[in-house]
Amino acid sequence: DDGRPFTPGALTTLWTMVSGPAAVSITDASGVDTDASFPAEGTYVLRLTADDGELETSDDLTITVRLQNAAPLVNAGDDQALEVPELAGPAVATLDGTVSDDGRPTTPGAVTTLWTVVSGPAAVSFADASAVDTDASFPAEGTYVLRLTANDGEFQTSDELTITVSLPNTAPLVDAGDDQTLVVASLSSPA
């Protein structure tokens, strides 16, 4: 300010809210440098007005409040043990994962998911590898580690589960051989 008029000669300032999705709390509305608290996401317009007692001028400031993006939360589900009578066809497990996200970033704003095989004795096939809940087929006995990954366009998170495919324990097969008939001259000597 140029210090005029001399009466009253004091410059006053005032912060006001012009627009926004919720009421803004301004720590010292008459201070040029102050803090403002924004209770919700959105675009806010604040106005600083200066008055020298004769003339008044203002300028607007636009502030966009955006919540920070958090990584998706992923749970691949519980480990499973599949005992199949025989592997005439593949053993099938139902995968029941969960994925949650905050919806950010808004671009692209969509979470993509993918099941992959980390390790195992044979190739695994998925009914739909991009679905959180799907079926997986295992062609051979063994221990498999599967990973569910979620990507929100900025962050990627994953979780793993273990599937053990085994054949049940069965009784041993025993064959003593064919029945025999022994003809001996006398039973006093071993046959």
MDTraj code that builds the backbone (N, CA, C; nanometers):
import mdtraj as md
import numpy as np

residues = "ASP ASP GLY ARG PRO PHE THR PRO GLY ALA LEU THR THR LEU TRP THR MET VAL SER GLY PRO ALA ALA VAL SER ILE THR ASP ALA SER GLY VAL ASP THR ASP ALA SER PHE PRO ALA GLU GLY THR TYR VAL LEU ARG LEU THR ALA ASP ASP GLY GLU LEU GLU THR SER ASP ASP LEU THR ILE THR VAL ARG LEU GLN ASN ALA ALA PRO LEU VAL ASN ALA GLY ASP ASP GLN ALA LEU GLU VAL PRO GLU LEU ALA GLY PRO ALA VAL ALA THR LEU ASP GLY THR VAL SER ASP ASP GLY ARG PRO THR THR PRO GLY ALA VAL THR THR LEU TRP THR VAL VAL SER GLY PRO ALA ALA VAL SER PHE ALA ASP ALA SER ALA VAL ASP THR ASP ALA SER PHE PRO ALA GLU GLY THR TYR VAL LEU ARG LEU THR ALA ASN ASP GLY GLU PHE GLN THR SER ASP GLU LEU THR ILE THR VAL SER LEU PRO ASN THR ALA PRO LEU VAL ASP ALA GLY ASP ASP GLN THR LEU VAL VAL ALA SER LEU SER SER PRO ALA".split()
xyz = np.array([
    [0.0848, -0.1179, 0.0000],
    [0.0000, 0.0000, 0.0000],
    [0.0889, 0.1237, 0.0000],
    [0.0316, 0.2315, -0.0547],
    [0.1081, 0.3567, -0.0630],
    [0.0980, 0.4409, 0.0633],
    [0.0223, 0.3952, 0.1668],
    [0.0125, 0.4680, 0.2925],
    [-0.0923, 0.5776, 0.2911],
    [-0.1655, 0.5959, 0.1829],
    [-0.2691, 0.6980, 0.1748],
    [-0.4060, 0.6349, 0.1855],
    [-0.5098, 0.6925, 0.2173],
    [-0.5163, 0.8245, 0.2821],
    [-0.4571, 0.8168, 0.4234],
    [-0.4176, 0.9315, 0.4768],
    [-0.3553, 0.9325, 0.6089],
    [-0.4584, 0.9122, 0.7190],
    [-0.5824, 0.9395, 0.6863],
    [-0.6895, 0.9137, 0.7821],
    [-0.7825, 0.8135, 0.7181],
    [-0.8078, 0.6919, 0.7650],
    [-0.7522, 0.6385, 0.8892],
    [-0.6087, 0.5902, 0.8740],
    [-0.5589, 0.5710, 0.7520],
    [-0.4176, 0.5385, 0.7314],
    [-0.3769, 0.3973, 0.7655],
    [-0.4685, 0.3139, 0.8055],
    [-0.4327, 0.1759, 0.8405],
    [-0.4901, 0.0827, 0.7338],
    [-0.4070, -0.0084, 0.6886],
    [-0.4477, -0.1059, 0.5883],
    [-0.5068, -0.2271, 0.6604],
    [-0.6259, -0.2702, 0.6184],
    [-0.6867, -0.3910, 0.6756],
    [-0.6961, -0.4963, 0.5659],
    [-0.6824, -0.6220, 0.6083],
    [-0.6935, -0.7329, 0.5138],
    [-0.7939, -0.8336, 0.5689],
    [-0.8538, -0.9101, 0.4753],
    [-0.9516, -1.0102, 0.5159],
    [-0.9552, -1.1250, 0.4151],
    [-0.9414, -1.2475, 0.4672],
    [-0.9573, -1.3683, 0.3861],
    [-1.1024, -1.4137, 0.3972],
    [-1.1646, -1.4443, 0.2813],
    [-1.2998, -1.4998, 0.2795],
    [-1.3047, -1.6167, 0.1816],
    [-1.4037, -1.7002, 0.2021],
    [-1.4232, -1.8119, 0.1105],
    [-1.5256, -1.7712, 0.0062],
    [-1.4895, -1.7852, -0.1220],
    [-1.5805, -1.7520, -0.2315],
    [-1.6635, -1.8754, -0.2686],
    [-1.5971, -1.9901, -0.2803],
    [-1.6686, -2.1124, -0.3158],
    [-1.5886, -2.2337, -0.2708],
    [-1.6598, -2.3465, -0.2627],
    [-1.5968, -2.4722, -0.2246],
    [-1.7012, -2.5691, -0.1753],
    [-1.6643, -2.6958, -0.1647],
    [-1.7607, -2.7988, -0.1257],
    [-1.7957, -2.8004, 0.0235],
    [-1.7149, -2.7333, 0.1080],
    [-1.7407, -2.7311, 0.2521],
    [-1.6791, -2.6049, 0.3106],
    [-1.7220, -2.5697, 0.4301],
    [-1.6722, -2.4479, 0.4963],
    [-1.5245, -2.4630, 0.5318],
    [-1.4475, -2.3591, 0.4989],
    [-1.3047, -2.3558, 0.5271],
    [-1.2840, -2.2841, 0.6593],
    [-1.1920, -2.3360, 0.7399],
    [-1.1577, -2.2722, 0.8664],
    [-1.0267, -2.1963, 0.8463],
    [-1.0310, -2.0656, 0.8625],
    [-0.9122, -1.9802, 0.8445],
    [-0.8652, -1.9388, 0.9835],
    [-0.7389, -1.9684, 1.0156],
    [-0.6855, -1.9448, 1.1495],
    [-0.6943, -1.7970, 1.1875],
    [-0.6425, -1.7092, 1.1034],
    [-0.6482, -1.5637, 1.1294],
    [-0.6955, -1.4970, 1.0010],
    [-0.8255, -1.4780, 0.9890],
    [-0.8839, -1.4249, 0.8653],
    [-0.8344, -1.2849, 0.8331],
    [-0.7837, -1.2099, 0.9318],
    [-0.7347, -1.0745, 0.9034],
    [-0.5837, -1.0708, 0.8808],
    [-0.5182, -1.1820, 0.8919],
    [-0.3745, -1.1869, 0.8678],
    [-0.3454, -1.2158, 0.7211],
    [-0.2428, -1.1508, 0.6661],
    [-0.2051, -1.1748, 0.5265],
    [-0.1521, -1.3172, 0.5115],
    [-0.0653, -1.3582, 0.6022],
    [-0.0120, -1.4935, 0.6033],
    [-0.0825, -1.5708, 0.7150],
    [-0.1550, -1.6743, 0.6785],
    [-0.2317, -1.7507, 0.7764],
    [-0.2477, -1.8938, 0.7275],
    [-0.3078, -1.9757, 0.8071],
    [-0.3359, -2.1142, 0.7712],
    [-0.4845, -2.1314, 0.7457],
    [-0.5160, -2.2239, 0.6547],
    [-0.6554, -2.2576, 0.6269],
    [-0.6689, -2.4090, 0.6313],
    [-0.7798, -2.4570, 0.6871],
    [-0.8073, -2.6001, 0.6962],
    [-0.9247, -2.6351, 0.6064],
    [-0.9058, -2.7401, 0.5265],
    [-1.0066, -2.7821, 0.4292],
    [-1.0628, -2.9172, 0.4722],
    [-1.1934, -2.9258, 0.5007],
    [-1.2519, -3.0484, 0.5554],
    [-1.2870, -3.1561, 0.4525],
    [-1.2831, -3.1218, 0.3246],
    [-1.3247, -3.2189, 0.2228],
    [-1.2455, -3.1983, 0.0947],
    [-1.2444, -3.3036, 0.0133],
    [-1.1826, -3.2949, -0.1186],
    [-1.2614, -3.1983, -0.2054],
    [-1.1931, -3.1333, -0.2982],
    [-1.2619, -3.0467, -0.3931],
    [-1.1813, -2.9234, -0.4270],
    [-1.2454, -2.8341, -0.5012],
    [-1.1817, -2.7096, -0.5434],
    [-1.2425, -2.5938, -0.4637],
    [-1.1555, -2.5161, -0.4028],
    [-1.1960, -2.4032, -0.3197],
    [-1.1416, -2.2750, -0.3803],
    [-1.2172, -2.1661, -0.3696],
    [-1.1705, -2.0334, -0.4093],
    [-1.1746, -1.9461, -0.2849],
    [-1.0559, -1.8934, -0.2490],
    [-1.0440, -1.8018, -0.1348],
    [-1.0080, -1.6642, -0.1876],
    [-1.0568, -1.5609, -0.1174],
    [-1.0318, -1.4230, -0.1617],
    [-0.9620, -1.3461, -0.0508],
    [-0.8529, -1.2760, -0.0879],
    [-0.7855, -1.1853, 0.0029],
    [-0.8211, -1.0430, -0.0395],
    [-0.8800, -0.9693, 0.0530],
    [-0.9215, -0.8316, 0.0250],
    [-0.8398, -0.7376, 0.1125],
    [-0.7894, -0.6282, 0.0517],
    [-0.7153, -0.5244, 0.1249],
    [-0.7931, -0.3945, 0.1131],
    [-0.8050, -0.3212, 0.2250],
    [-0.8815, -0.1948, 0.2302],
    [-0.7951, -0.0915, 0.3007],
    [-0.7696, 0.0211, 0.2320],
    [-0.6872, 0.1257, 0.2929],
    [-0.7719, 0.2363, 0.3537],
    [-0.9020, 0.2145, 0.3634],
    [-0.9926, 0.3137, 0.4205],
    [-1.0667, 0.3915, 0.3146],
    [-1.0138, 0.3907, 0.1924],
    [-1.0778, 0.4604, 0.0828],
    [-1.0991, 0.3675, -0.0365],
    [-0.9969, 0.2865, -0.0645],
    [-1.0046, 0.1940, -0.1777],
    [-0.9889, 0.0495, -0.1285],
    [-1.0571, -0.0384, -0.2042],
    [-1.0526, -0.1791, -0.1679],
    [-1.0152, -0.2600, -0.2918],
    [-0.9258, -0.3582, -0.2752],
    [-0.8837, -0.4449, -0.3846],
    [-0.8816, -0.5882, -0.3328],
    [-0.9105, -0.6806, -0.4236],
    [-0.9066, -0.8208, -0.3816],
    [-0.8458, -0.9065, -0.4923],
    [-0.8024, -1.0248, -0.4526],
    [-0.7489, -1.1223, -0.5459],
    [-0.7935, -1.2601, -0.4978],
    [-0.8220, -1.3489, -0.5942],
    [-0.8700, -1.4823, -0.5616],
    [-0.7591, -1.5855, -0.5766],
    [-0.7681, -1.6877, -0.4952],
    [-0.6728, -1.7980, -0.4941],
    [-0.7529, -1.9283, -0.5031],
    [-0.7179, -2.0144, -0.5986],
    [-0.7851, -2.1440, -0.6122],
    [-0.6974, -2.2519, -0.5514],
    [-0.7577, -2.3313, -0.4634],
    [-0.6867, -2.4407, -0.3985],
    [-0.7643, -2.5688, -0.4260],
    [-0.6946, -2.6683, -0.4803],
    [-0.7556, -2.7988, -0.5050],
    [-0.7045, -2.8955, -0.3995],
    [-0.7981, -2.9543, -0.3257],
    [-0.7646, -3.0495, -0.2201],
    [-0.7948, -3.1896, -0.2733],
    [-0.6925, -3.2701, -0.2714],
    [-0.7050, -3.4064, -0.3214],
    [-0.6449, -3.4995, -0.2172],
    [-0.7168, -3.6052, -0.1832],
    [-0.6626, -3.7028, -0.0904],
    [-0.5522, -3.7814, -0.1596],
    [-0.4522, -3.8176, -0.0847],
    [-0.3395, -3.8934, -0.1384],
    [-0.3843, -4.0347, -0.1728],
    [-0.3329, -4.0863, -0.2814],
    [-0.3630, -4.2220, -0.3243],
    [-0.2943, -4.3213, -0.2311],
    [-0.3685, -4.4234, -0.1915],
    [-0.3118, -4.5333, -0.1125],
    [-0.3083, -4.6578, -0.1998],
    [-0.2133, -4.7433, -0.1730],
    [-0.2004, -4.8687, -0.2497],
    [-0.3217, -4.9572, -0.2234],
    [-0.3620, -5.0362, -0.3230],
    [-0.4730, -5.1295, -0.3020],
    [-0.4383, -5.2307, -0.1923],
    [-0.5399, -5.2774, -0.1219],
    [-0.5226, -5.3830, -0.0228],
    [-0.5575, -5.5156, -0.0897],
    [-0.4680, -5.6138, -0.0778],
    [-0.4854, -5.7417, -0.1470],
    [-0.4729, -5.8559, -0.0474],
    [-0.5667, -5.9510, -0.0564],
    [-0.5587, -6.0745, 0.0204],
    [-0.5888, -6.1885, -0.0760],
    [-0.4917, -6.2757, -0.0993],
    [-0.5081, -6.3856, -0.1950],
    [-0.5985, -6.4956, -0.1411],
    [-0.6293, -6.4930, -0.0130],
    [-0.7134, -6.5968, 0.0464],
    [-0.6304, -6.6953, 0.1251],
    [-0.6992, -6.7954, 0.1795],
    [-0.6334, -6.8951, 0.2635],
    [-0.5592, -6.9984, 0.1803],
    [-0.4500, -7.0512, 0.2376],
    [-0.3803, -7.1638, 0.1762],
    [-0.4780, -7.2808, 0.1675],
    [-0.4564, -7.3680, 0.0690],
    [-0.5460, -7.4813, 0.0492],
    [-0.4667, -7.6100, 0.0292],
    [-0.5265, -7.7205, 0.0741],
    [-0.4707, -7.8538, 0.0504],
    [-0.5774, -7.9320, -0.0252],
    [-0.5430, -7.9780, -0.1446],
    [-0.6354, -8.0561, -0.2259],
    [-0.5882, -8.2002, -0.2272],
    [-0.6764, -8.2900, -0.1816],
    [-0.6451, -8.4321, -0.1885],
    [-0.7419, -8.4927, -0.2892],
    [-0.6875, -8.5423, -0.3979],
    [-0.7715, -8.5951, -0.5050],
    [-0.7493, -8.7458, -0.5164],
    [-0.8580, -8.8237, -0.5423],
    [-0.8439, -8.9683, -0.5472],
    [-0.7437, -9.0143, -0.6520],
    [-0.7421, -8.9521, -0.7648],
    [-0.6429, -8.9813, -0.8688],
    [-0.6419, -8.8644, -0.9653],
    [-0.5317, -8.8425, -1.0287],
    [-0.5196, -8.7290, -1.1198],
    [-0.5502, -8.7716, -1.2629],
    [-0.6723, -8.8202, -1.2848],
    [-0.7136, -8.8526, -1.4215],
    [-0.7314, -8.7232, -1.5001],
    [-0.7717, -8.6176, -1.4295],
    [-0.7832, -8.4829, -1.4863],
    [-0.7203, -8.3883, -1.3858],
    [-0.7144, -8.2595, -1.4145],
    [-0.6489, -8.1670, -1.3213],
    [-0.7300, -8.1498, -1.1924],
    [-0.6591, -8.1240, -1.0826],
    [-0.7235, -8.0871, -0.9562],
    [-0.7628, -7.9405, -0.9680],
    [-0.8798, -7.9041, -0.9154],
    [-0.9293, -7.7671, -0.9301],
    [-0.9480, -7.7045, -0.7920],
    [-0.8957, -7.5835, -0.7755],
    [-0.9136, -7.5064, -0.6525],
    [-0.9915, -7.3801, -0.6855],
    [-1.0819, -7.3421, -0.5965],
    [-1.1545, -7.2161, -0.6103],
    [-1.0769, -7.1095, -0.5340],
    [-1.0335, -7.0080, -0.6050],
    [-0.9562, -6.8983, -0.5448],
    [-1.0529, -6.7881, -0.5043],
    [-1.0447, -6.7457, -0.3784],
    [-1.1374, -6.6465, -0.3240],
    [-1.0570, -6.5311, -0.2649],
    [-1.0039, -6.4458, -0.3521],
    [-0.9250, -6.3323, -0.3069],
    [-1.0126, -6.2115, -0.2786],
    [-0.9531, -6.1101, -0.2172],
    [-1.0222, -5.9824, -0.1957],
    [-0.9269, -5.8690, -0.2312],
    [-0.9824, -5.7650, -0.2925],
    [-0.9067, -5.6450, -0.3275],
    [-0.9934, -5.5248, -0.2930],
    [-0.9357, -5.4285, -0.2227],
    [-1.0075, -5.3035, -0.1966],
    [-0.9155, -5.1872, -0.2310],
    [-0.9767, -5.0771, -0.2729],
    [-0.8996, -4.9614, -0.3181],
    [-0.9755, -4.8345, -0.2839],
    [-0.9027, -4.7244, -0.2760],
    [-0.9636, -4.5953, -0.2433],
    [-1.0179, -4.5212, -0.3653],
    [-1.0068, -4.5805, -0.4852],
    [-1.0592, -4.5154, -0.6056],
    [-0.9659, -4.4113, -0.6648],
    [-0.8466, -4.4010, -0.6119],
    [-0.7512, -4.3039, -0.6639],
    [-0.6372, -4.3778, -0.7309],
    [-0.5640, -4.3219, -0.8194],
    [-0.5899, -4.1893, -0.8767],
    [-0.7146, -4.1921, -0.9643],
    [-0.7745, -4.0751, -0.9821],
    [-0.8979, -4.0705, -1.0601],
    [-0.8721, -4.1030, -1.2061],
    [-0.7460, -4.0869, -1.2507],
    [-0.7103, -4.1305, -1.3851],
    [-0.6014, -4.2344, -1.3701],
    [-0.6159, -4.3582, -1.3993],
    [-0.7291, -4.4198, -1.4656],
    [-0.8435, -4.4539, -1.3716],
    [-0.8193, -4.4658, -1.2401],
    [-0.9274, -4.4878, -1.1453],
    [-0.9833, -4.6279, -1.1416],
    [-0.9291, -4.7192, -1.2165],
    [-0.9780, -4.8565, -1.2153],
    [-0.8661, -4.9489, -1.1700],
    [-0.8992, -5.0401, -1.0804],
    [-0.8004, -5.1351, -1.0319],
    [-0.8009, -5.2574, -1.1233],
    [-0.6825, -5.2988, -1.1656],
    [-0.6707, -5.4219, -1.2430],
    [-0.6084, -5.5280, -1.1535],
    [-0.6504, -5.6530, -1.1736],
    [-0.5984, -5.7630, -1.0930],
    [-0.5473, -5.8741, -1.1840],
    [-0.4523, -5.9531, -1.1315],
    [-0.3955, -6.0615, -1.2099],
    [-0.3428, -6.1711, -1.1174],
    [-0.3830, -6.2972, -1.1469],
    [-0.3277, -6.4144, -1.0799],
    [-0.2092, -6.4656, -1.1617],
    [-0.0985, -6.4972, -1.0947],
    [0.0181, -6.5556, -1.1602],
    [0.0720, -6.6696, -1.0737],
    [0.1547, -6.7537, -1.1359],
    [0.2179, -6.8646, -1.0648],
    [0.3586, -6.8211, -1.0253],
    [0.3883, -6.8309, -0.8968],
    [0.5227, -6.8000, -0.8473],
    [0.6111, -6.9234, -0.8583],
    [0.5573, -7.0383, -0.8168],
    [0.6338, -7.1627, -0.8250],
    [0.5391, -7.2818, -0.8222],
    [0.5887, -7.3938, -0.8698],
    [0.5102, -7.5169, -0.8717],
    [0.5710, -7.6166, -0.9679],
    [0.5327, -7.7438, -0.9567],
    [0.5924, -7.8472, -1.0394],
    [0.5385, -7.8538, -1.1821],
    [0.4275, -7.7849, -1.2107],
    [0.3679, -7.7911, -1.3451],
    [0.2957, -7.6604, -1.3728],
    [0.2568, -7.6417, -1.4985],
    [0.1851, -7.5200, -1.5386],
    [0.0444, -7.5209, -1.4796],
    [-0.0002, -7.4055, -1.4304],
    [-0.1340, -7.3892, -1.3742],
    [-0.2168, -7.3118, -1.4748],
    [-0.3433, -7.3513, -1.4904],
    [-0.4308, -7.2721, -1.5774],
    [-0.5419, -7.2117, -1.4921],
    [-0.5746, -7.0845, -1.5228],
    [-0.6772, -7.0097, -1.4510],
    [-0.8000, -6.9969, -1.5397],
    [-0.9186, -7.0094, -1.4808],
    [-1.0425, -6.9875, -1.5569],
    [-1.0444, -6.8436, -1.6091],
    [-1.0062, -6.7466, -1.5248],
    [-0.9943, -6.6058, -1.5645],
    [-0.8875, -6.5430, -1.4756],
    [-0.7657, -6.5322, -1.5252],
    [-0.6524, -6.4839, -1.4462],
    [-0.6686, -6.3396, -1.4007],
    [-0.7581, -6.2627, -1.4631],
    [-0.7765, -6.1229, -1.4236],
    [-0.8930, -6.1047, -1.3265],
    [-0.9612, -6.2126, -1.2878],
    [-1.0717, -6.2050, -1.1914],
    [-1.0191, -6.2321, -1.0510],
    [-1.0684, -6.1584, -0.9532],
    [-1.0259, -6.1793, -0.8145],
    [-1.0686, -6.3172, -0.7663],
    [-1.1909, -6.3568, -0.7989],
    [-1.2422, -6.4899, -0.7649],
    [-1.2465, -6.5730, -0.8920],
    [-1.1732, -6.6828, -0.8944],
    [-1.1657, -6.7663, -1.0136],
    [-1.1268, -6.9081, -0.9732],
    [-1.1211, -6.9979, -1.0692],
    [-1.0755, -7.1348, -1.0455],
    [-0.9361, -7.1519, -1.1056],
    [-0.8559, -7.2378, -1.0407],
    [-0.7227, -7.2710, -1.0909],
    [-0.7131, -7.4225, -1.1023],
    [-0.6541, -7.4699, -1.2118],
    [-0.6404, -7.6132, -1.2371],
    [-0.4940, -7.6552, -1.2271],
    [-0.4709, -7.7659, -1.1550],
    [-0.3365, -7.8153, -1.1275],
    [-0.3233, -7.9547, -1.1875],
    [-0.2328, -7.9749, -1.2844],
    [-0.2228, -8.1032, -1.3540],
    [-0.1397, -8.2085, -1.2820],
    [-0.0681, -8.1708, -1.1763],
    [0.0212, -8.2676, -1.1117],
    [0.0259, -8.2437, -0.9615],
    [0.0657, -8.3472, -0.8908],
    [0.0858, -8.3376, -0.7468],
    [0.1970, -8.2385, -0.7174],
    [0.1920, -8.1746, -0.6004],
    [0.3000, -8.0865, -0.5593],
    [0.2501, -7.9640, -0.4867],
    [0.3435, -7.8758, -0.4567],
    [0.3135, -7.7514, -0.3861],
    [0.3271, -7.6354, -0.4843],
    [0.2226, -7.5548, -0.4927],
    [0.2168, -7.4412, -0.5842],
    [0.2017, -7.3129, -0.5035],
    [0.2702, -7.2077, -0.5439],
    [0.2533, -7.0755, -0.4839],
    [0.1942, -6.9854, -0.5912],
    [0.0772, -6.9259, -0.5605],
    [0.0086, -6.8361, -0.6531],
    [0.0094, -6.6952, -0.5960],
    [0.0135, -6.5967, -0.6848],
    [0.0174, -6.4562, -0.6428],
    [-0.1000, -6.3809, -0.7051],
    [-0.1712, -6.3036, -0.6220],
    [-0.2753, -6.2122, -0.6693],
    [-0.2185, -6.0708, -0.6592],
    [-0.2162, -5.9989, -0.7728],
    [-0.1613, -5.8634, -0.7782],
    [-0.2712, -5.7663, -0.8184],
    [-0.2748, -5.6506, -0.7508],
    [-0.3697, -5.5439, -0.7846],
    [-0.2902, -5.4179, -0.8165],
    [-0.3338, -5.3458, -0.9202],
    [-0.2657, -5.2245, -0.9655],
    [-0.3702, -5.1161, -0.9860],
    [-0.3520, -5.0001, -0.9187],
    [-0.4489, -4.8906, -0.9323],
    [-0.4028, -4.7822, -1.0305],
    [-0.2974, -4.8100, -1.1049],
    [-0.2451, -4.7127, -1.1995],
    [-0.1270, -4.6356, -1.1443],
    [-0.1111, -4.6381, -1.0116],
    [0.0031, -4.5726, -0.9478],
    [0.0782, -4.6705, -0.8575],
    [0.0028, -4.7478, -0.7806],
    [0.0630, -4.8440, -0.6885],
    [0.0211, -4.9854, -0.7246],
    [0.1117, -5.0791, -0.6955],
    [0.0847, -5.2205, -0.7185],
    [0.1123, -5.2958, -0.5890],
    [0.0194, -5.3834, -0.5507],
    [0.0321, -5.4622, -0.4289],
    [-0.0013, -5.6070, -0.4616],
    [0.0604, -5.7011, -0.3896],
    [0.0299, -5.8420, -0.4147],
    [0.0306, -5.9214, -0.2846],
    [-0.0306, -6.0390, -0.2924],
    [-0.0332, -6.1329, -0.1810],
    [-0.0279, -6.2734, -0.2403],
    [0.0282, -6.3660, -0.1636],
    [0.0462, -6.5023, -0.2145],
    [-0.0270, -6.6029, -0.1278],
    [-0.0591, -6.7177, -0.1893],
    [-0.1146, -6.8303, -0.1169],
    [-0.0501, -6.9572, -0.1693],
    [-0.0556, -7.0616, -0.0883],
    [0.0039, -7.1907, -0.1242],
    [-0.1063, -7.2940, -0.1409],
    [-0.0992, -7.3693, -0.2504],
    [-0.1934, -7.4791, -0.2768],
    [-0.1110, -7.6070, -0.2843],
    [-0.1478, -7.7045, -0.2033],
    [-0.0797, -7.8332, -0.2038],
    [-0.1747, -7.9369, -0.2634],
    [-0.1327, -7.9996, -0.3712],
    [-0.2122, -8.1026, -0.4383],
    [-0.1473, -8.2368, -0.4079],
    [-0.2274, -8.3289, -0.3521],
    [-0.1723, -8.4607, -0.3195],
    [-0.2740, -8.5698, -0.3463],
    [-0.2209, -8.6875, -0.3734],
    [-0.3035, -8.8068, -0.3850],
    [-0.3173, -8.8649, -0.2450],
    [-0.4304, -8.9268, -0.2127],
    [-0.4463, -8.9818, -0.0782],
    [-0.3565, -9.1029, -0.0577],
    [-0.3279, -9.1314, 0.0670],
    [-0.2508, -9.2506, 0.1003],
    [-0.3415, -9.3719, 0.0824],
    [-0.2944, -9.4702, 0.0115],
    [-0.3712, -9.5938, -0.0064],
    [-0.2903, -9.7095, 0.0484],
    [-0.3593, -9.8163, 0.0833],
    [-0.2917, -9.9343, 0.1381],
    [-0.1984, -9.9936, 0.0334],
    [-0.0859, -10.0505, 0.0760],
    [0.0064, -10.1123, -0.0193],
    [-0.0611, -10.2307, -0.0892],
    [-0.0229, -10.2573, -0.2113],
    [-0.0727, -10.3732, -0.2851],
    [0.0241, -10.4889, -0.2616],
    [-0.0303, -10.6022, -0.2205],
    [0.0535, -10.7176, -0.1882],
    [0.0065, -10.8364, -0.2708],
    [0.1015, -10.9098, -0.3303],
    [0.0704, -11.0326, -0.4038],
    [0.1722, -11.1376, -0.3598],
    [0.1233, -11.2390, -0.2891],
    [0.2125, -11.3422, -0.2376],
    [0.2511, -11.4426, -0.3453],
    [0.1926, -11.4341, -0.4606],
    [0.2234, -11.5258, -0.5697],
    [0.1124, -11.6282, -0.5854],
    [0.1294, -11.7170, -0.6832],
    [0.0286, -11.8201, -0.7091],
    [0.0312, -11.9254, -0.5989],
    [-0.0875, -11.9836, -0.5748],
    [-0.0958, -12.0941, -0.4806],
    [-0.0127, -12.2111, -0.5341],
    [0.0430, -12.2896, -0.4445],
    [0.1280, -12.4019, -0.4850],
    [0.0847, -12.5315, -0.4140],
    [0.1103, -12.6414, -0.4821],
    [0.0904, -12.7740, -0.4222],
    [0.2250, -12.8422, -0.4232],
    [0.2650, -12.8894, -0.3090],
    [0.3934, -12.9575, -0.2969],
    [0.3703, -13.1070, -0.2748],
    [0.4417, -13.1894, -0.3468],
    [0.4360, -13.3351, -0.3293],
    [0.5710, -13.3762, -0.2710],
    [0.5665, -13.4386, -0.1544],
    [0.6897, -13.4811, -0.0879],
    [0.6798, -13.6283, -0.0504],
    [0.7942, -13.7022, -0.0428],
    [0.7958, -13.8433, -0.0087],
    [0.7602, -13.8651, 0.1370],
    [0.8076, -13.7805, 0.2212],
    [0.7786, -13.7963, 0.3631],
    [0.7827, -13.6588, 0.4272],
    [0.7135, -13.6402, 0.5354],
    [0.7093, -13.5101, 0.6024],
    [0.8206, -13.4977, 0.7056],
    [0.9083, -13.5999, 0.7173],
    [1.0161, -13.5911, 0.8145],
    [1.1292, -13.5012, 0.7650],
    [1.1378, -13.4801, 0.6358],
    [1.2392, -13.3894, 0.5818],
    [1.1704, -13.2632, 0.5302],
    [1.2369, -13.1514, 0.5418],
    [1.1743, -13.0255, 0.4969],
    [1.1496, -13.0247, 0.3473],
    [1.0396, -12.9625, 0.3100],
    [1.0037, -12.9555, 0.1686],
    [1.0680, -12.8371, 0.1040],
])
top = md.Topology()
chain = top.add_chain()
for i, resn in enumerate(residues, 1):
    res = top.add_residue(resn, chain, resSeq=i)
    for name in ("N", "CA", "C"):
        top.add_atom(name, md.element.get_by_symbol(name[0]), res)
traj = md.Trajectory(xyz[None], top)
